[in-house]
Amino acid sequence: MALLMAAGSEPQTDREREDLDAIAALKESAAIELKEQGNKYVKMGKKHYSDAIDCYSRAISQNSLSDSDQSVLFSNRAHVNLMLGNYRRAISDAEEAIKLCSTNVKAYYRAAKAAFLLELLMEAESFCNRGLEQFPSNEEVKQLSVQIDSRKKECEHHKTQLSKVVETAKELASAFKTRGLKLGRTMYQELTGVKKPILDKNGFLHWPVLLLYPETMSSDFIEEFCETDIFSAHLDLISFFYSYSTLPWDKENAYTREAIELYYQANTGVVLSKKKVLEYLLQGTVASHSECDYDDDKDEVDHTEIPSSSSSGKWIKVNEKKTLNDILKQSDYIIPAIPVFFVISKRSSLYKEFRAGNWSHP
């Protein structure tokens, strides 16, 4: 009997040959029936997709159909996996279908579709091209090919934008280093938003600058303060506007141009490493979630800058005749993402307390 024959051995008698033919016919019939049942399950909807996959898998395991029919089984299973979101399985099944029958256009389409949904655009394009070589007029594959080409262009555009943004951020980070500036963690972002410095075509830094009034913690915001500008020019402009509209909280009119002084707080804050500076500069951009290397020498780690000297936290008066860069490059100034300066009036009742270092942030 054929069932007792050793695996791989040839039939020796007519009875064995008849038995083998009968077994092959049963397997073929079972495979066809399983295929048809699988097709029915697909038509019944998503709840029955797992049943369809089971039927196709059992039909494939019969290994009794021609290569072209086996190819259809793999392609059908790829179709169900595609609809279930099992994209890698769909690609694997479609590839098996193509190996068995190089003219199975549905297999090319399903492999391309699954690869496209996985953002494997080069693979998706390859499957489409191979399918169109076999069937140049197939509309389904042609439309998918157009989609893939469009997506590739989008990705290239995004990649170009990403590269520009990262390069700009690196140039800024390099400008900070060249000037010896120490950038710290963001403070008062609720007042400034996501404003960041820019580097103009001539290589000059332009900073957004926050002015705080410790008397009431109200603020002024200078959108663009060039590093080569002196403070007095900006204070003159602010005071010019005050002359038309006094500060609502300045009941004693103490904040006149000749009475105001500008200060920064020395040696406070957290100095960021070059890598963290780059991450900060990329926040809110198309590259905000990108992993970007800082091409430089050994990068220092983050550390909290709280010196033990008596100057720690001390208020340092700004010389109005100095440029912004003159102040930012001071060894005791850690820039809290963007420069922050405190405006106090010599006529204010808070002045002596502030100068003595007895005032602190609310």
VODO-385776 format. One record per residue (C-alpha): residue in one letter; y, z, x. Coordinates in steps of 0.2 Angstrom, whole numbers, plus 5000, padded with zeros to 4 digits. Layout:
! VODO-385776
AYZX/...
! end
This chain:
! VODO-385776
M500050005000/A501849965006/L502350145003/L501150205017/M501750075029/A502550135045/A504450105046/G504849935053/S503149865053/E502749695045/P501649685030/Q499849635034/T499149585017/D499649495001/R499649664992/E500849745004/R502049595003/E501949604984/D502349794985/L503849764997/D504549624985/A504349744970/I505249884979/A506649764985/A506849704967/L506949884960/K508249934973/E509249774970/S509149814951/A509649994954/A511149934965/I511749814952/E511649944938/L512550074949/K513849954953/E514149904934/Q514150094930/G515450124943/N516549984936/K516350064919/Y516950234926/V518450154934/K518950084917/M518750254909/G520250324920/K520650444933/K519550584927/H518050484931/Y518550414948/S517350534957/D515950474946/A516350294951/I516350334969/D514650414967/C513950264959/Y514650144972/S514050254986/R512250264979/A512250074976/I512750054994/S511350165000/Q510150054992/N510549925005/S509749794994/L511049664991/S511749525000/D513149555013/S514449475001/D513849594987/Q513849744998/S515549695003/V516149704985/L515349884984/F516349944999/S517949854992/N517749934975/R517550104983/A519050074994/H519950034977/V519550204970/N519950294985/L521650204986/M522050264968/L521550434972/G522650444987/N521150445000/Y522050315010/R521050335026/R519450325017/A520050175008/I520450095025/S518750135032/D517850065016/A518949905016/E518549875035/E516749885031/A516949765017/I517849645029/K516449655042/L515149605029/C516249465021/S517749405030/T518349315015/N518449465004/V520349455000/K520349614990/A519749715004/Y521149645015/Y522449695002/R521749864999/A521649905018/A523449845020/K524049945005/A523250105011/A523950075028/F525650045021/L525650205011/L525150295027/E526650215036/L525450125048/L526549975046/M525749875061/E524049895054/A524649855037/E525449695043/S523849645053/F522749665037/C524049565027/N524049425040/R522249415041/G522049405022/L523349265021/E522449165035/Q521049165023/F522049145007/P523849085011/S524249074992/N523649244987/E525249314978/E524649494978/V524449494997/K526049394999/Q527049514989/L526349664999/S526749575015/V528549565010/Q528649745006/I527949785023/D529149675032/S530549765022/R529949935026/K529849885045/K531649835045/E532149995037/C531150095050/E532049995064/H533750025056/H533350205055/K532650215073/T534350125079/Q535350255069/L534350395076/S534550335094/K536450325092/V536550495084/V535450575098/E536450485112/T538050545104/A537450725104/K536750715122/E538450645127/L539350795119/A538150925126/S538450845144/A540250855141/F540151045137/K539151065153/T540350965164/R541751065158/G540851235161/L540951275142/K539751405134/L539251365116/G538651505106/R537951525089/T538951475073/M540151595065/Y541251585050/Q540251425044/E540751465027/L542551425031/T542251275042/G540751185035/V539751085047/K541251025057/K540850985075/P541850915090/I541850735094/L542050635111/D543250495110/K543150325119/N544150395133/G543050545136/F544150675128/L543450815117/H544250845100/W543851005092/P543951075075/V544851245077/L544851395066/L546351515065/L545951685057/Y547251815052/P546551985055/E547752065043/T546851985028/M545451875036/S546251725028/S546251565038/D547051405044/F545951255050/I546551125062/E545450975059/E545650895076/F546350985091/C546250875107/E545650975122/T547250915132/D548450985118/I549351145121/F549351275108/S551151285105/A551251115098/H549951155085/L550751325081/D552451245079/L551751125066/I550951265057/S552551365057/F553451215051/F552451215035/Y552651405034/S554551385033/Y554251285016/S552951395009/T552751575016/L551051655017/P550751735000/W550051895008/D551451905021/K552652015010/E553752065025/N553851895032/A553151955048/Y552251795053/T553751695059/R553551575074/E554251685087/A553251835081/I551551765081/E550251785095/L548551705097/Y546951795104/Y545151765107/Q543851895109/A543051905126/N541151915131/T540451915113/G539151805105/V537551725110/V537551585122/L536451445118/S535251345129/K535551165132/K534151125120/K534851235106/V536551155109/L535750985106/E534851055090/Y536551125083/L537450955086/L536050865077/Q536150975062/G536650875046/T536250705054/V534850585052/A534050665068/S534150845061/H532250855061/S531850755076/E531150825092/C532350775106/D532150805124/Y533650855134/D533550755150/D534150875163/D533651005176/K532751155171/D533451215155/E533951395153/V533351505139/D534351585125/H535151755129/T536351875122/E537851885132/I538452065131/P539152115148/S539252295153/S540952275160/S542452355151/S543152185146/S541652155134/G542352125117/K544152135123/W545552045114/I546251915126/K548051845123/V548151655123/N549451575134/E550251455122/K550751335136/K548951315141/T547851175134/L546351205123/N545251165137/D546051285149/I545551425137/L543851365132/K543251355150/Q543751535153/S542151625160/D542351765147/Y542451645131/I540851605122/I541351475109/P540551515092/A540051335089/I541851285086/P543351375094/V544051525084/F545651615087/F546551765079/V548351755074/I549251925074/S551151955072/K552052075084/R552952135068/S551352175059/S550852355056/L549152305062/Y549752245079/K549652405089/E547952445083/F547352265085/R547952255103/A547152425107/G545452355102/N545352465087/W545152325075/S543452245072/H542752105060/P542552165042/
! end
